[in-house]
Amino acid sequence: MLSRRQFLTSTLAAGVALVSQKATAQPAKRTIVDAQVHLWKTEEDWRVLGMKPQMPEPFTIEKLVPLMDQAGVDRVVVVPPGDRNDYALEAAKRYPNRFAVMGRIPLKNPQAAALLPKWKEQPGMLGVRLTDGAPDWFWSEAEKAGLPVMFLTAGRNAQLARVAERHPRLQVIADHMGVSADIIKEGRLADAISQTASLAKYSNVSVKLSAAPNYSSEAYPFRDFTPHIKRLFDAYGPKRCYWGTDITYGYEKATYKQRITHFTEELSFLSEEDKDWVMGKSILERLRWA
């Protein structure tokens, strides 16, 4: 028969073991990284490139941070909407563990090539984002400098294929699944997805599975886009696919939290490990954002 001391000791040890097992069983928190958000303070940030702001009011650092906190977004890749990077870099300076930048480069400036070798010396700068094509010198210099490039393909997948083939050490990221508002209006969505899927044969090309709510003709959970997301995921795999929102375009279509649960709860073909990669690990690895 156990003595009172032995009983208490064994009971305490069992309790400690049970608590330890529960603590061990708890999964690590998933890191959630939004692969694209625009920030701006004035309309001029858009109009300088002949574009209309995506929202009537500026979308500032002060607006985004609380939204991130409420939704559980850990980090955001900031993409300046115009040709200036200063406000995006300000965000990275103020919140270095939460924001980093894929910046714009003045391709029409004859001195632009000289900027690339030291591009990432700017605190918070990770690479370059293009919305139009680029001259041949840019792709060569970006490859030499080890700069990843986000590219708004929007029907220019043939151009991206040539770049990927000629510059195998250059990491190129196709924005928004290769889809644009014009492509949707023209009824070319399926063809655009097919073209983007065909680029998966190039190991240096990856894709943002971003902005589905913005282009979907349905309400949450945007089931009309599920086959397109799955097709690209099957083509590229979890380590070359990135969740992202471009939240200011179609802001009213879904909350920030819904844009997360669209992937974490509504896409049954994604395993929990897949979600870890797509929701954050993949983009951090691709952009070398420590």
DOROVO-891166 format. One record per residue: residue in three letters; x, y, z of N, C-alpha, C in turn. Coordinates in steps of 0.05 Angstrom, whole numbers, padded with zeros to 5 digits, always signed. Layout:
// residues N
ALAXYZXYZXYZ ...
END
This chain:
// residues 290
MET+00017-00024+00000+00000+00000+00000+00018+00025+00000 LEU+00009+00045-00016+00025+00070-00018+00021+00086+00007 SER+00043+00098+00016+00042+00117+00038+00030+00143+00027 ARG+00021+00160+00045+00010+00185+00037+00029+00202+00021 ARG+00055+00202+00029+00075+00217+00015+00079+00205-00013 GLN+00081+00178-00015+00084+00166-00041+00061+00172-00060 PHE+00036+00171-00048+00012+00177-00064+00013+00205-00075 LEU+00020+00225-00058+00021+00252-00067+00042+00257-00088 THR+00065+00243-00083+00088+00246-00102+00080+00235-00130 SER+00068+00212-00130+00061+00199-00156+00039+00215-00170 THR+00020+00225-00154-00002+00241-00165+00009+00267-00178 LEU+00027+00280-00163+00039+00305-00174+00055+00299-00199 ALA+00070+00277-00200+00086+00270-00223+00067+00265-00247 ALA+00045+00251-00242+00026+00246-00264+00014+00272-00275 GLY+00008+00290-00257-00003+00316-00265+00016+00332-00282 VAL+00041+00332-00273+00062+00346-00289+00065+00334-00316 ALA+00065+00308-00318+00068+00294-00343+00044+00301-00362 LEU+00020+00302-00351-00003+00308-00367-00002+00336-00378 VAL+00006+00355-00361+00009+00383-00370+00030+00385-00392 SER+00052+00370-00388+00074+00370-00408+00064+00359-00434 GLN+00048+00338-00434+00038+00326-00458+00020+00346-00473 LYS+00003+00360-00458-00015+00379-00470+00000+00402-00483 ALA+00021+00411-00469+00037+00433-00480+00051+00424-00505 THR+00061+00399-00505+00075+00389-00528+00056+00386-00552 ALA+00031+00378-00546+00012+00373-00567+00002+00398-00581 GLN+00005+00421-00569-00005+00446-00581+00012+00453-00605 PRO-00001+00457-00628+00014+00463-00652+00025+00492-00651 ALA+00048+00496-00665+00059+00522-00666+00041+00541-00682 LYS+00041+00566-00674+00024+00586-00688+00034+00589-00717 ARG+00014+00589-00735+00021+00592-00763+00028+00621-00768 THR+00050+00626-00782+00057+00653-00790+00042+00661-00815 ILE+00027+00683-00813+00011+00692-00836+00023+00717-00848 VAL+00029+00715-00874+00042+00737-00888+00026+00744-00912 ASP+00017+00769-00914+00002+00779-00937+00022+00787-00958 ALA+00021+00774-00981+00041+00779-01002+00038+00805-01017 GLN+00016+00819-01013+00013+00845-01026-00008+00863-01013 VAL+00000+00887-01005-00018+00908-00996-00006+00934-01006 HIS-00023+00952-01016-00015+00979-01023-00019+00998-00999 LEU-00001+01016-00995-00004+01037-00975+00001+01064-00989 TRP-00015+01084-00983-00011+01110-00994-00023+01132-00977 LYS-00012+01155-00979-00021+01178-00963-00036+01199-00979 THR-00031+01200-01005-00045+01220-01022-00052+01207-01049 GLU-00072+01219-01062-00080+01209-01088-00058+01211-01109 GLU-00040+01229-01105-00018+01233-01124+00000+01208-01126 ASP+00000+01192-01104+00016+01167-01105+00006+01148-01127 TRP-00020+01150-01134-00032+01135-01155-00031+01149-01182 ARG-00039+01174-01182-00043+01189-01206-00017+01194-01222 VAL+00006+01193-01208+00031+01197-01222+00035+01177-01244 LEU+00023+01153-01241+00025+01133-01262-00001+01131-01278 GLY-00018+01151-01276-00043+01151-01291-00064+01133-01280 MET-00063+01125-01255-00082+01106-01243-00100+01120-01223 LYS-00124+01109-01220-00143+01119-01200-00139+01104-01174 PRO-00139+01119-01151-00136+01105-01125-00158+01083-01122 GLN-00150+01061-01109-00168+01039-01105-00190+01044-01084 MET-00185+01064-01067-00204+01072-01047-00206+01102-01046 PRO-00229+01113-01037-00232+01143-01037-00214+01156-01016 GLU-00207+01141-00995-00190+01153-00974-00163+01139-00974 PRO-00142+01153-00966-00115+01141-00965-00116+01116-00947 PHE-00100+01097-00954-00097+01072-00938-00069+01073-00926 THR-00068+01080-00900-00044+01087-00887-00034+01065-00868 ILE-00010+01069-00858+00002+01051-00838-00017+01049-00814 GLU-00027+01072-00806-00044+01072-00782-00070+01057-00786 LYS-00080+01055-00811-00104+01039-00816-00098+01009-00818 LEU-00075+01003-00830-00069+00975-00835-00061+00959-00810 VAL-00045+00971-00793-00035+00956-00769-00058+00945-00752 PRO-00078+00961-00745-00100+00950-00729-00115+00927-00744 LEU-00118+00930-00770-00131+00909-00785-00115+00883-00784 MET-00089+00886-00786-00071+00862-00784-00075+00849-00756 ASP-00074+00865-00736-00077+00855-00708-00103+00840-00704 GLN-00125+00852-00714-00151+00840-00711-00154+00814-00726 ALA-00142+00813-00750-00145+00789-00767-00124+00767-00760 GLY-00102+00775-00747-00081+00756-00742-00060+00754-00763 VAL-00056+00776-00778-00035+00776-00799-00009+00786-00786 ASP+00012+00770-00789+00037+00776-00776+00054+00796-00792 ARG+00055+00792-00818+00072+00809-00835+00058+00816-00861 VAL+00067+00837-00874+00056+00846-00899+00079+00854-00918 VAL+00077+00846-00943+00094+00856-00964+00081+00881-00976 VAL+00093+00904-00972+00082+00929-00982+00091+00934-01011 VAL+00072+00940-01028+00078+00946-01056+00069+00975-01061 PRO+00087+00993-01065+00078+01021-01070+00061+01023-01095 PRO+00039+01038-01094+00022+01040-01118+00033+01058-01140 GLY+00050+01077-01133+00061+01095-01153+00091+01090-01158 ASP+00106+01111-01164+00134+01107-01170+00152+01115-01147 ARG+00141+01119-01123+00157+01126-01100+00156+01104-01079 ASN+00179+01100-01066+00180+01079-01046+00182+01090-01017 ASP+00183+01116-01014+00189+01127-00988+00168+01120-00966 TYR+00143+01120-00973+00123+01114-00952+00124+01085-00944 ALA+00128+01068-00964+00130+01039-00959+00154+01034-00941 LEU+00177+01047-00947+00201+01043-00931+00197+01055-00903 GLU+00180+01076-00901+00174+01086-00874+00160+01065-00857 ALA+00141+01051-00870+00127+01029-00856+00147+01008-00846 ALA+00166+01001-00863+00186+00981-00855+00204+00991-00833 LYS+00210+01017-00834+00227+01029-00813+00212+01029-00786 ARG+00187+01036-00786+00171+01038-00762+00164+01010-00750 TYR+00160+00991-00768+00152+00964-00760+00170+00944-00775 PRO+00196+00942-00768+00214+00926-00784+00208+00896-00783 ASN+00193+00887-00763+00186+00858-00761+00160+00852-00774 ARG+00146+00873-00785+00120+00868-00796+00117+00876-00825 PHE+00133+00895-00834+00132+00905-00862+00158+00902-00876 ALA+00157+00895-00901+00180+00897-00919+00169+00905-00946 VAL+00187+00912-00965+00178+00926-00989+00188+00912-01014 MET+00170+00910-01034+00178+00904-01061+00175+00930-01076 GLY+00197+00944-01081+00196+00972-01090+00194+00976-01120 ARG+00187+01000-01127+00186+01009-01155+00214+01020-01162 ILE+00221+01016-01187+00246+01027-01197+00240+01044-01222 PRO+00253+01067-01225+00247+01085-01247+00262+01075-01273 LEU+00248+01057-01287+00261+01044-01310+00268+01064-01332 LYS+00254+01087-01334+00260+01106-01355+00284+01124-01348 ASN+00293+01122-01323+00317+01137-01315+00342+01123-01324 PRO+00359+01136-01340+00384+01123-01350+00402+01113-01327 GLN+00399+01124-01303+00416+01116-01281+00404+01093-01265 ALA+00381+01083-01274+00367+01062-01258+00384+01037-01254 ALA+00399+01029-01275+00414+01005-01273+00434+01006-01250 ALA+00444+01029-01244+00464+01032-01223+00451+01029-01195 LEU+00425+01030-01194+00411+01027-01168+00409+00998-01159 LEU+00409+00980-01178+00402+00952-01171+00423+00938-01153 PRO+00449+00941-01158+00468+00926-01141+00465+00933-01111 LYS+00456+00957-01105+00454+00965-01076+00425+00967-01068 TRP+00406+00957-01084+00378+00960-01079+00369+00951-01051 LYS+00380+00927-01044+00371+00915-01018+00386+00927-00994 GLU+00404+00946-00999+00417+00960-00977+00398+00980-00964 GLN+00376+00986-00978+00355+01003-00966+00341+00986-00944 PRO+00341+00995-00919+00328+00979-00898+00299+00973-00904 GLY+00293+00947-00904+00266+00938-00910+00260+00931-00939 MET+00278+00937-00956+00274+00931-00985+00282+00903-00992 LEU+00264+00888-01005+00269+00860-01012+00273+00855-01041 GLY+00261+00872-01058+00262+00867-01087+00247+00888-01102 VAL+00237+00881-01126+00225+00900-01144+00198+00890-01153 ARG+00179+00908-01157+00153+00901-01168+00149+00917-01194 LEU+00141+00903-01215+00136+00915-01241+00106+00912-01248 THR+00095+00933-01260+00068+00931-01271+00067+00931-01301 ASP+00089+00940-01313+00092+00939-01342+00117+00923-01349 GLY+00122+00920-01375+00146+00906-01383+00171+00921-01374 ALA+00194+00909-01380+00219+00921-01372+00240+00916-01395 PRO+00259+00934-01398+00280+00930-01419+00298+00906-01411 ASP+00311+00896-01431+00328+00872-01427+00349+00876-01405 TRP+00360+00900-01403+00381+00905-01384+00371+00901-01355 PHE+00345+00907-01351+00335+00904-01323+00336+00875-01314 TRP+00327+00857-01331+00326+00829-01322+00354+00818-01316 SER+00373+00826-01333+00401+00817-01329+00412+00828-01303 GLU+00408+00854-01298+00419+00866-01274+00405+00857-01249 ALA+00379+00852-01251+00364+00841-01227+00374+00813-01220 GLU+00380+00797-01241+00390+00770-01236+00418+00772-01223 LYS+00435+00789-01232+00461+00792-01221+00460+00801-01192 ALA+00441+00819-01186+00438+00830-01159+00423+00812-01140 GLY+00412+00790-01150+00397+00771-01134+00370+00783-01124 LEU+00358+00799-01141+00333+00812-01133+00308+00797-01143 PRO+00291+00788-01126+00266+00777-01135+00248+00798-01147 VAL+00232+00791-01167+00216+00810-01182+00187+00800-01182 MET+00169+00817-01172+00140+00812-01175+00131+00826-01201 PHE+00116+00811-01217+00109+00821-01244+00079+00818-01249 LEU+00065+00840-01254+00037+00839-01261+00034+00830-01290 THR+00032+00804-01294+00032+00793-01321+00008+00801-01337 ALA-00016+00797-01327-00041+00806-01340-00040+00802-01370 GLY-00036+00777-01379-00036+00771-01407-00008+00772-01420 ARG+00012+00778-01405+00039+00779-01416+00056+00755-01407 ASN+00043+00732-01405+00057+00708-01396+00078+00699-01415 ALA+00075+00704-01441+00096+00696-01460+00122+00712-01454 GLN+00119+00737-01448+00142+00753-01440+00155+00742-01415 LEU+00139+00735-01396+00150+00724-01371+00164+00697-01376 ALA+00154+00681-01394+00167+00656-01401+00194+00660-01413 ARG+00197+00680-01430+00223+00686-01442+00243+00695-01421 VAL+00233+00712-01403+00250+00721-01381+00260+00698-01364 ALA+00241+00681-01356+00248+00658-01338+00268+00640-01351 GLU+00265+00636-01377+00284+00618-01392+00311+00630-01395 ARG+00312+00656-01401+00338+00669-01405+00353+00675-01379 HIS+00338+00677-01357+00351+00685-01332+00343+00665-01310 PRO+00354+00641-01311+00346+00619-01293+00351+00625-01263 ARG+00369+00643-01257+00375+00649-01229+00358+00672-01218 LEU+00341+00683-01235+00323+00705-01227+00297+00694-01217 GLN+00289+00702-01193+00264+00693-01182+00242+00713-01190 VAL+00222+00702-01205+00201+00719-01215+00174+00709-01204 ILE+00158+00727-01193+00133+00721-01181+00110+00733-01197 ALA+00093+00716-01207+00070+00725-01223+00048+00735-01204 ASP+00040+00760-01208+00020+00772-01190-00008+00762-01196 HIS-00024+00759-01175-00054+00756-01177-00062+00734-01197 MET-00046+00712-01196-00053+00688-01213-00052+00694-01243 GLY-00040+00717-01250-00039+00725-01278-00066+00737-01288 VAL-00082+00745-01269-00109+00755-01276-00110+00785-01271 SER-00127+00799-01287-00132+00827-01283-00162+00833-01287 ALA-00170+00857-01280-00198+00865-01284-00206+00863-01313 ASP-00189+00871-01331-00195+00870-01360-00198+00842-01369 ILE-00182+00824-01359-00184+00796-01367-00212+00784-01359 ILE-00220+00792-01335-00246+00783-01325-00268+00794-01343 LYS-00267+00820-01349-00288+00833-01366-00289+00820-01394 GLU-00266+00812-01404-00265+00801-01431-00271+00771-01432 GLY-00276+00759-01409-00283+00731-01408-00259+00712-01413 ARG-00236+00721-01406-00211+00706-01412-00199+00693-01387 LEU-00215+00690-01366-00204+00680-01340-00191+00653-01343 ALA-00206+00634-01354-00196+00607-01356-00170+00605-01373 ASP-00169+00621-01394-00144+00621-01411-00121+00633-01395 ALA-00126+00655-01380-00105+00667-01364-00094+00648-01343 ILE-00111+00633-01330-00103+00613-01310-00086+00591-01324 SER-00095+00583-01347-00080+00562-01362-00052+00572-01369 GLN-00050+00597-01378-00024+00608-01385-00006+00610-01361 THR-00017+00618-01338-00001+00620-01314+00008+00593-01304 ALA-00010+00573-01307-00003+00546-01299+00020+00535-01316 SER+00020+00543-01342+00041+00533-01360+00069+00543-01352 LEU+00070+00565-01337+00096+00576-01329+00109+00561-01306 ALA+00094+00542-01294+00104+00527-01271+00127+00509-01279 LYS+00131+00504-01305+00154+00487-01313+00180+00501-01309 TYR+00179+00527-01305+00204+00542-01298+00206+00543-01268 SER+00227+00531-01257+00230+00529-01228+00234+00556-01215 ASN+00242+00576-01230+00246+00603-01219+00222+00621-01220 VAL+00199+00610-01228+00174+00625-01229+00156+00614-01207 SER+00143+00632-01192+00124+00625-01172+00100+00644-01175 VAL+00079+00640-01158+00054+00654-01164+00041+00663-01138 LYS+00030+00687-01139+00012+00696-01117-00016+00687-01123 LEU-00027+00671-01104-00055+00663-01106-00072+00685-01093 SER-00068+00709-01103-00079+00733-01090-00103+00745-01105 ALA-00118+00760-01089-00139+00777-01101-00164+00762-01111 ALA-00167+00736-01104-00191+00722-01112-00217+00736-01105 PRO-00220+00746-01080-00245+00759-01074-00251+00783-01092 ASN-00229+00797-01101-00232+00821-01117-00243+00814-01145 TYR-00237+00790-01155-00245+00783-01183-00269+00764-01183 SER-00276+00752-01160-00297+00733-01159-00324+00746-01164 SER-00342+00732-01177-00369+00742-01182-00388+00732-01160 GLU-00377+00718-01140-00393+00707-01118-00385+00719-01091 ALA-00402+00716-01072-00396+00725-01045-00378+00704-01031 TYR-00367+00711-01008-00351+00691-00992-00366+00665-00990 PRO-00353+00642-00995-00324+00638-00998-00314+00636-01027 PHE-00327+00650-01045-00316+00654-01072-00311+00627-01087 ARG-00331+00611-01087-00328+00583-01097-00321+00583-01127 ASP-00329+00603-01142-00323+00603-01171-00293+00604-01176 PHE-00277+00613-01156-00248+00614-01159-00234+00589-01149 THR-00248+00572-01135-00235+00548-01123-00221+00531-01145 PRO-00233+00525-01167-00219+00508-01188-00194+00522-01198 HIS-00195+00548-01201-00171+00563-01211-00148+00563-01191 ILE-00155+00567-01166-00134+00566-01145-00122+00538-01143 LYS-00140+00517-01145-00130+00490-01143-00112+00483-01167 ARG-00120+00493-01191-00104+00486-01214-00075+00498-01211 LEU-00074+00522-01202-00047+00534-01198-00032+00522-01175 PHE-00046+00515-01154-00032+00501-01132-00021+00474-01141 ASP-00037+00459-01157-00028+00433-01167-00004+00437-01185 ALA-00003+00458-01200+00019+00463-01219+00045+00471-01204 TYR+00042+00489-01185+00066+00500-01172+00074+00487-01146 GLY+00055+00476-01132+00061+00464-01106+00062+00485-01084 PRO+00061+00476-01059+00058+00495-01036+00081+00514-01032 LYS+00105+00507-01041+00128+00524-01036+00132+00546-01057 ARG+00115+00545-01078+00116+00566-01098+00089+00580-01102 CYS+00073+00579-01081+00047+00593-01081+00045+00610-01056 TYR+00034+00634-01059+00032+00653-01037+00004+00665-01034 TRP-00006+00664-01010-00031+00677-01004-00026+00707-01003 GLY-00045+00723-01012-00043+00752-01011-00070+00764-01016 THR-00073+00789-01009-00100+00801-01011-00103+00823-01031 ASP-00083+00841-01034-00087+00866-01049-00113+00878-01039 ILE-00115+00880-01012-00140+00885-00999-00154+00911-01006 THR-00140+00931-01015-00152+00957-01022-00167+00956-01048 TYR-00163+00935-01064-00178+00932-01089-00201+00912-01083 GLY-00226+00922-01084-00248+00905-01075-00249+00902-01045 TYR-00243+00924-01031-00242+00924-01002-00268+00915-00990 GLU-00290+00921-01002-00316+00915-00991-00325+00886-00995 LYS-00309+00871-01012-00317+00844-01018-00314+00824-00995 ALA-00296+00830-00977-00291+00811-00954-00275+00825-00933 THR-00278+00816-00908-00262+00826-00886-00234+00814-00889 TYR-00215+00825-00874-00188+00814-00875-00188+00786-00864 LYS-00204+00781-00843-00205+00754-00831-00217+00735-00851 GLN-00238+00742-00866-00249+00725-00886-00230+00718-00908 ARG-00213+00736-00915-00193+00731-00936-00173+00710-00926 ILE-00169+00708-00900-00152+00687-00889-00167+00661-00888 THR-00191+00661-00876-00206+00636-00873-00214+00624-00900 HIS-00215+00641-00921-00220+00630-00948-00200+00608-00954 PHE-00175+00612-00946-00154+00592-00952-00152+00572-00929 THR-00154+00581-00904-00149+00562-00882-00172+00544-00875 GLU-00197+00552-00884-00220+00536-00877-00237+00527-00901 GLU-00235+00540-00924-00253+00534-00946-00240+00519-00969 LEU-00214+00516-00970-00201+00502-00992-00193+00474-00982 SER-00210+00455-00987-00206+00428-00975-00182+00414-00986 PHE-00172+00422-01009-00150+00408-01021-00123+00415-01008 LEU-00123+00435-00991-00099+00443-00977-00096+00428-00950 SER-00073+00415-00947-00068+00402-00921-00059+00424-00901 GLU-00057+00417-00876-00048+00436-00856-00019+00445-00862 GLU-00003+00426-00871+00025+00434-00878+00025+00452-00903 ASP+00008+00446-00922+00005+00463-00946-00001+00492-00937 LYS-00020+00494-00919-00029+00521-00909-00005+00535-00896 ASP+00011+00521-00881+00034+00534-00868+00052+00547-00889 TRP+00056+00533-00911+00073+00544-00933+00059+00567-00948 VAL+00035+00562-00957+00021+00581-00973+00015+00607-00958 MET+00008+00604-00933-00001+00628-00917+00023+00644-00907 GLY+00048+00635-00910+00069+00651-00900+00097+00641-00905 LYS+00102+00616-00900+00130+00605-00901+00142+00608-00929 SER+00125+00604-00950+00136+00604-00977+00146+00632-00985 ILE+00130+00653-00980+00138+00680-00988+00162+00689-00972 LEU+00163+00682-00946+00186+00690-00930+00212+00677-00941 GLU+00209+00652-00949+00232+00637-00960+00240+00649-00987 ARG+00221+00654-01004+00227+00663-01032+00239+00691-01031 LEU+00230+00709-01014+00240+00736-01012+00264+00738-00993 ARG+00271+00716-00980+00292+00716-00960+00288+00737-00939 TRP+00263+00737-00930+00255+00756-00909+00258+00742-00882 ALA+00279+00746-00868+00284+00732-00843+00265+00741-00821 
END
